[in-house]
Amino acid sequence: MRKMRVAAEIGLLVVVFGMAMSGVASPSADRDQTLIGAAERNDLALARRLLRDGAGVQARNAQGRTALMAATYEHHVEMARLLIESGADVNAQDAMQNSPLLLAGASGYLDILRMTLAADPDFTVYNRYGGTALIPACERGHLDVVKELLKTSIDVNHVNRLGWTALL
């Protein structure tokens, strides 16, 4: 199942990258990419307008980032809220295999983490090391994030590809 999901995500990235490189664009693709840029810059007014006009909340840029992923990287809390309320996928991974949940956990972004948890995330979506959000949160000392994750069904005994656990 995991291999199929990774293969599908790689295929999506190839399509997105190919469209970007070939210059193939459409009004909806332009709108989608503008939404991702607005999320990165925290332009809430523009993002609201683009969403009303049909911008795709699941669209990705050349790095495989959705608008929510772009907002999470920049820790734009209100933008993340808008996008999650608009149906953004908190499990969508970018080319680095970060998802909003994984990145918020690893970065100590408790506010965004709580929003992703409220959206019923899939705790079997793993980062590039094959780990959960709990492992880097523990490693980096994000105590509030760790406490929040321990209230969920996350696998506290999960071992990543490096042999690390949250306790380690």
Secondary structure, 3 states (H helix, E strand, C coil): CHHHHHHHHHHHHHHHHHHHHHCCCCHHHHHHHHHHHHHHHCCHHHHHHHHHCCCCCCCCCCCCCCHHHHHHHCCCHHHHHHHHHCCCCCCCCCCCCCCHHHHHHHHCCHHHHHHHHHCCCCCCCCCCCCCCCHHHHHHCCCHHHHHHHCCCCCCCCCCCCCCCCCCC
